[in-house]
Amino acid sequence: MSIPAGPGYGRGTLAEVLPAIASHLGAEDVDDALGIPEARAYVLLLVDGMGWNQLRAHGSSLSHLPELLADSFPVSAPVPTTTACSLATLGTGCAPGVHGIVGYTFRPSSGAGLLCPLDWGPMDPPPERLQPHPTWLERMEQDGVTVTTVSQAAFRGSGLTRAALRGGFFRGFGKRAPIAARAEAVRAAVAAGPSFAYVYEGGLDHAGHGKGVASRPWRDQLARIDADIAVLRRTLPGDVCLLITGDHGMVDVPARGQVPLEDTPGLSDQVDLVGGEPRLRHLYTREPGAVAARWTEVMGERAWVCTREEAVAAGWFGPQVTASTTARLGDVLVAARRDWAVMTRTREHEFRLVGHHGSLEPAEIEVPLLVDAGRG
């Protein structure tokens, strides 16, 4: 079974979003590959876990987003389709092969233990060293653009923020802060001159992981986001363009779709360390050929199994993969298909999750780009 090609980096992925915005705010030597409208200022709202397929399936039940959905289009998340990788791709404008944040967990260097970018620890490499490329927030700020992040207060100065989205001002709010206060903070951030605000919303991803896509809690959360977006649209000045996207979609994995690797004969053999997440595993091994062959036989149609070299050749991580990134990738990659997932007893909480992401199915990799051009 052949493995799928990677996303079309450079032609319509999350990596092109901030360069497109910057091209309208004075950045030189960069093009708008997405064709977004001209505006004085821009707001980018990223809804964690909002995939294109899920939004189209449930958009008709919403009150406000269908107006924007009619003229929207999908862009691709990077591989792996996971938050840390997507935010680094968005923030730097680089594919994962360059920025090097290649999973939910991965080895930061050969022989090291696992690093989780969502939970950066004091013993992990400094974020600015692990991901040294300038972000587009920094680049726009250097060009005289007022740049602001409006997000959860807990993310101020976090390892992932420092690695993927450093630059500009940071306005932090509690998880339950009223939309009116957050919308006013966004309005103030783009009130005058060339300006850009990045806004993060995490509730949909949380609902999907816990209860599943299309569950009542997930649909209720989507409806709340729909109402919040309406408030934000009314609050923003008329010469501000609002863009809305996601970092990945999601796939529900039933109990029968969980494959515990420690309980499945052959899957643990010759594997030194297991990284990634259930829908895309990094397997670190000194025998990649043997491990890949064994996993291919055991998993069959349930997963795409390939060596690191095969994944790189297929373009999963972009047209360029640096030496430092190569060392972080698993020697064998296992990307789950359909509604399967590879579980590990070292992370028991994963067995309790319903929604998952990380692999290359359209439900995971396609995310919306909604555009509200403002009122002139």
C-alpha positions as CSV (number, residue, x, y, z in Angstrom):
1,M,0.0,0.0,0.0
2,S,1.5,3.3,-1.1
3,I,1.6,6.2,1.3
4,P,-0.1,9.5,0.6
5,A,1.7,12.6,-0.6
6,G,2.2,15.5,1.9
7,P,0.3,18.8,1.8
8,G,0.9,21.3,-1.0
9,Y,3.3,23.5,1.0
10,G,3.7,26.8,-0.7
11,R,0.3,26.6,-2.5
12,G,-2.4,26.7,0.2
13,T,-1.4,25.6,3.7
14,L,-1.3,27.3,7.1
15,A,2.3,28.3,6.2
16,E,1.0,30.8,3.7
17,V,-1.5,32.6,5.9
18,L,0.7,35.1,7.8
19,P,2.9,35.9,4.8
20,A,-0.3,36.7,2.9
21,I,-1.4,39.1,5.6
22,A,2.1,40.6,5.9
23,S,2.2,41.3,2.2
24,H,-0.7,43.7,2.7
25,L,0.9,45.4,5.7
26,G,4.1,46.5,4.1
27,A,6.3,43.4,4.0
28,E,8.6,43.2,1.1
29,D,9.7,40.2,-1.0
30,V,6.6,38.2,0.0
31,D,3.5,37.3,-2.0
32,D,-0.1,36.8,-1.1
33,A,-0.6,33.2,-2.2
34,L,-4.1,33.0,-0.9
35,G,-5.7,36.1,-2.4
36,I,-7.0,37.7,0.8
37,P,-8.6,41.2,0.6
38,E,-6.7,44.4,1.0
39,A,-7.3,46.0,4.4
40,R,-5.8,48.5,6.9
41,A,-5.5,45.8,9.6
42,Y,-6.1,42.1,10.1
43,V,-7.4,39.8,12.8
44,L,-6.7,36.1,12.5
45,L,-8.9,33.9,14.8
46,L,-7.6,30.3,15.1
47,V,-10.2,27.8,16.4
48,D,-8.4,24.8,17.7
49,G,-9.8,21.6,16.3
50,M,-12.1,23.2,13.7
51,G,-11.7,21.2,10.5
52,W,-13.2,22.0,7.1
53,N,-15.2,18.8,6.9
54,Q,-16.7,19.2,10.3
55,L,-17.6,22.8,9.7
56,R,-19.3,22.1,6.4
57,A,-21.2,19.2,8.0
58,H,-22.6,21.2,10.8
59,G,-22.5,24.8,9.5
60,S,-26.1,24.8,8.4
61,S,-27.2,24.6,12.0
62,L,-25.4,27.8,12.9
63,S,-26.7,31.4,12.8
64,H,-23.7,33.4,11.6
65,L,-20.9,31.4,10.1
66,P,-22.8,30.1,7.1
67,E,-22.6,33.7,5.7
68,L,-18.8,33.4,5.6
69,L,-18.7,29.7,4.8
70,A,-20.3,30.3,1.4
71,D,-17.2,32.0,0.0
72,S,-14.6,30.2,2.1
73,F,-12.1,27.6,1.0
74,P,-10.0,24.9,2.7
75,V,-6.3,25.1,3.3
76,S,-4.1,22.3,4.6
77,A,-2.7,21.8,8.0
78,P,0.9,20.4,8.1
79,V,1.9,16.9,9.0
80,P,1.5,15.9,11.7
81,T,-1.9,17.5,12.0
82,T,-1.4,18.5,15.6
83,T,-1.6,21.8,17.4
84,A,2.1,22.4,18.2
85,C,3.2,21.6,14.6
86,S,0.3,23.6,13.1
87,L,1.0,26.7,15.3
88,A,4.7,26.6,14.5
89,T,3.9,26.3,10.7
90,L,1.4,29.2,11.0
91,G,3.7,31.4,13.1
92,T,7.0,30.9,11.1
93,G,5.5,30.4,7.7
94,C,7.8,27.3,7.4
95,A,7.0,23.7,6.8
96,P,7.7,21.3,9.7
97,G,10.9,20.1,7.9
98,V,12.3,23.5,8.6
99,H,10.8,24.7,11.9
100,G,11.3,21.2,13.5
101,I,8.3,20.9,15.8
102,V,7.3,17.6,14.4
103,G,4.7,16.2,16.8
104,Y,2.7,16.1,20.0
105,T,5.9,14.4,21.4
106,F,9.2,13.8,19.7
107,R,12.9,13.5,20.4
108,P,14.5,17.0,20.2
109,S,17.8,15.4,19.3
110,S,19.2,12.0,18.6
111,G,19.2,9.9,21.8
112,A,17.2,12.4,23.9
113,G,14.0,11.7,25.7
114,L,10.6,12.9,24.5
115,L,9.7,16.6,24.4
116,C,6.0,17.7,24.5
117,P,5.8,21.2,23.1
118,L,2.4,21.8,24.8
119,D,4.1,21.2,28.2
120,W,7.6,22.5,27.8
121,G,9.7,21.6,30.9
122,P,12.7,23.4,32.4
123,M,15.0,20.5,31.4
124,D,13.9,20.8,27.7
125,P,16.0,22.8,25.2
126,P,15.2,26.5,25.2
127,P,12.3,27.1,22.8
128,E,14.2,29.8,20.8
129,R,17.1,27.4,20.3
130,L,14.9,24.4,19.3
131,Q,12.9,26.7,16.8
132,P,15.3,29.6,15.9
133,H,13.5,30.9,12.8
134,P,11.9,34.3,13.2
135,T,8.1,34.3,13.4
136,W,5.9,36.4,11.2
137,L,4.7,38.2,14.3
138,E,8.3,39.3,14.9
139,R,8.8,40.2,11.2
140,M,5.7,42.3,11.0
141,E,6.6,44.1,14.3
142,Q,10.0,44.9,12.8
143,D,8.2,46.4,9.8
144,G,6.3,48.8,12.0
145,V,3.0,46.8,12.3
146,T,1.3,46.8,15.8
147,V,1.1,43.1,16.6
148,T,-1.0,41.6,19.4
149,T,-1.8,38.1,20.6
150,V,-5.1,37.7,22.4
151,S,-5.2,34.3,24.1
152,Q,-5.4,32.4,27.3
153,A,-3.4,34.0,30.1
154,A,-1.7,30.7,30.8
155,F,0.0,30.8,27.4
156,R,1.9,34.0,28.1
157,G,5.6,33.1,27.8
158,S,4.9,29.4,27.5
159,G,7.4,27.3,25.6
160,L,5.1,26.9,22.6
161,T,4.4,30.6,22.5
162,R,8.1,31.4,22.6
163,A,8.9,28.8,19.9
164,A,6.0,29.4,17.5
165,L,4.3,32.7,18.1
166,R,6.8,35.0,19.8
167,G,6.6,38.7,19.0
168,G,4.3,41.6,19.7
169,F,2.1,42.3,22.7
170,F,0.2,39.7,24.6
171,R,-3.3,40.2,26.1
172,G,-4.2,37.3,28.3
173,F,-7.7,36.3,29.5
174,G,-9.1,33.5,31.6
175,K,-10.8,30.6,29.9
176,R,-14.3,31.9,30.9
177,A,-13.7,35.6,30.1
178,P,-16.8,37.1,28.5
179,I,-16.6,37.5,24.8
180,A,-17.4,41.3,25.1
181,A,-14.1,41.8,27.0
182,R,-12.1,39.7,24.6
183,A,-13.7,41.4,21.5
184,E,-12.9,44.8,23.0
185,A,-9.3,43.8,23.5
186,V,-9.1,42.7,19.8
187,R,-10.7,46.0,18.7
188,A,-8.3,48.0,20.7
189,A,-5.4,46.0,19.2
190,V,-6.3,47.0,15.6
191,A,-7.8,50.4,16.3
192,A,-5.3,52.5,14.4
193,G,-2.6,52.2,11.7
194,P,-1.3,49.0,10.2
195,S,-2.0,46.3,12.8
196,F,-2.5,42.6,13.3
197,A,-4.1,40.6,16.1
198,Y,-3.8,36.8,16.5
199,V,-6.7,35.3,18.5
200,Y,-6.8,31.8,19.9
201,E,-9.9,29.8,20.8
202,G,-9.5,26.3,22.4
203,G,-12.9,25.1,23.5
204,L,-13.9,23.1,20.4
205,D,-10.8,20.9,20.5
206,H,-11.4,20.2,24.2
207,A,-15.0,19.1,23.5
208,G,-14.0,17.0,20.6
209,H,-11.3,15.1,22.4
210,G,-13.5,14.4,25.4
211,K,-16.9,13.7,23.8
212,G,-16.3,13.4,20.0
213,V,-17.0,15.3,16.9
214,A,-20.8,16.0,16.5
215,S,-21.5,15.1,20.1
216,R,-23.9,17.5,21.9
217,P,-21.0,19.2,23.9
218,W,-19.1,19.6,20.6
219,R,-22.1,21.1,18.8
220,D,-22.9,23.4,21.7
221,Q,-19.3,24.7,21.8
222,L,-19.4,25.3,18.0
223,A,-22.7,27.3,18.5
224,R,-21.0,29.4,21.2
225,I,-18.1,30.1,18.9
226,D,-20.5,31.0,16.2
227,A,-22.2,33.6,18.5
228,D,-18.8,34.9,19.7
229,I,-17.7,35.5,16.1
230,A,-20.8,37.5,15.5
231,V,-19.9,39.7,18.5
232,L,-16.4,40.1,17.2
233,R,-17.6,41.0,13.7
234,R,-19.8,43.7,15.2
235,T,-17.0,45.1,17.4
236,L,-14.3,45.4,14.8
237,P,-13.8,48.6,12.8
238,G,-15.0,48.5,9.2
239,D,-11.5,48.6,7.7
240,V,-10.4,45.5,9.4
241,C,-10.3,42.1,7.7
242,L,-11.2,39.1,9.9
243,L,-9.8,35.7,8.9
244,I,-10.9,32.5,10.7
245,T,-9.1,29.2,10.5
246,G,-8.3,26.0,12.4
247,D,-5.1,24.1,13.2
248,H,-6.5,20.6,12.4
249,G,-9.7,18.7,12.1
250,M,-10.6,15.6,14.1
251,V,-11.6,11.9,13.7
252,D,-13.6,10.0,16.3
253,V,-12.0,6.7,17.3
254,P,-14.3,4.1,18.8
255,A,-13.0,1.6,21.3
256,R,-12.8,-1.1,18.6
257,G,-10.4,1.2,16.7
258,Q,-7.9,1.5,19.5
259,V,-4.8,-0.7,18.9
260,P,-2.7,-0.9,22.1
261,L,0.8,-1.5,20.9
262,E,2.0,-3.2,24.1
263,D,-0.8,-5.7,23.8
264,T,-0.4,-6.4,20.1
265,P,2.1,-9.2,19.3
266,G,5.1,-7.8,17.5
267,L,4.5,-4.1,17.7
268,S,6.9,-3.5,20.7
269,D,9.7,-5.6,19.2
270,Q,12.9,-3.6,18.6
271,V,11.2,-0.3,19.3
272,D,13.3,1.8,21.7
273,L,10.9,4.8,22.2
274,V,7.4,5.7,21.1
275,G,6.5,9.3,20.3
276,G,3.8,11.3,18.5
277,E,0.2,10.6,19.3
278,P,-2.4,7.9,18.5
279,R,-3.1,9.0,15.0
280,L,0.6,9.5,14.0
281,R,3.3,7.7,15.9
282,H,7.1,8.3,15.8
283,L,8.9,5.0,16.4
284,Y,12.5,5.3,17.3
285,T,14.5,2.2,16.6
286,R,17.9,0.9,15.5
287,E,16.2,-1.5,13.1
288,P,13.8,0.6,11.0
289,G,13.5,-1.8,8.1
290,A,12.5,-4.7,10.3
291,V,10.1,-2.6,12.4
292,A,8.5,-1.0,9.4
293,A,7.9,-4.5,7.8
294,R,6.5,-5.9,11.0
295,W,4.1,-3.0,11.6
296,T,3.0,-3.1,7.9
297,E,2.1,-6.7,8.3
298,V,0.3,-6.3,11.6
299,M,-1.5,-3.0,10.9
300,G,-2.5,-3.8,7.3
301,E,-5.2,-1.4,6.0
302,R,-5.4,0.3,9.4
303,A,-2.4,2.5,8.9
304,W,0.2,3.9,6.5
305,V,3.5,2.6,7.7
306,C,6.8,4.0,6.3
307,T,10.4,4.7,7.2
308,R,11.5,8.2,7.9
309,E,13.2,8.4,4.5
310,E,10.0,7.4,2.7
311,A,7.9,10.0,4.6
312,V,10.4,12.7,3.8
313,A,10.4,11.7,0.1
314,A,6.6,11.8,0.0
315,G,6.8,15.4,1.2
316,W,5.0,14.9,4.5
317,F,7.2,17.6,6.2
318,G,7.8,19.9,3.2
319,P,10.2,20.2,0.3
320,Q,13.2,20.8,2.7
321,V,14.0,18.8,5.8
322,T,17.0,20.0,7.8
323,A,19.5,17.7,9.5
324,S,18.2,18.8,12.9
325,T,14.6,18.0,12.0
326,T,15.6,14.7,10.5
327,A,17.1,13.7,13.9
328,R,13.8,14.4,15.6
329,L,11.6,12.3,13.3
330,G,10.9,8.7,14.2
331,D,12.9,6.1,12.3
332,V,9.5,4.7,11.4
333,L,6.2,6.7,11.0
334,V,2.8,5.2,11.6
335,A,-0.1,7.3,10.3
336,A,-3.5,5.8,11.2
337,R,-6.2,5.5,8.6
338,R,-10.0,5.9,8.8
339,D,-11.0,5.6,12.5
340,W,-8.1,3.7,13.9
341,A,-5.4,4.8,16.4
342,V,-2.3,3.3,17.9
343,M,-2.4,3.6,21.7
344,T,0.3,3.1,24.3
345,R,0.0,2.1,27.9
346,T,2.6,4.7,28.8
347,R,-0.1,7.4,28.2
348,E,-3.3,5.7,29.7
349,H,-5.3,8.9,29.4
350,E,-5.3,8.6,25.6
351,F,-7.6,5.6,25.9
352,R,-10.3,7.9,27.4
353,L,-10.3,10.3,24.4
354,V,-12.9,10.0,21.7
355,G,-11.7,12.6,19.2
356,H,-8.1,12.3,17.8
357,H,-6.0,13.9,15.1
358,G,-2.5,13.8,13.7
359,S,-2.7,11.8,10.5
360,L,-3.4,12.6,6.8
361,E,-7.1,11.9,6.4
362,P,-9.0,14.8,4.8
363,A,-11.0,15.1,8.0
364,E,-7.8,16.0,9.9
365,I,-5.7,17.8,7.3
366,E,-8.3,20.2,5.7
367,V,-9.1,23.3,7.7
368,P,-11.2,26.3,6.7
369,L,-10.1,29.8,5.8
370,L,-13.1,32.1,6.3
371,V,-12.8,35.7,5.2
372,D,-14.8,38.7,6.4
373,A,-13.5,41.6,4.4
374,G,-15.0,44.2,6.6
375,R,-17.2,47.1,5.6
376,G,-14.8,49.2,3.6
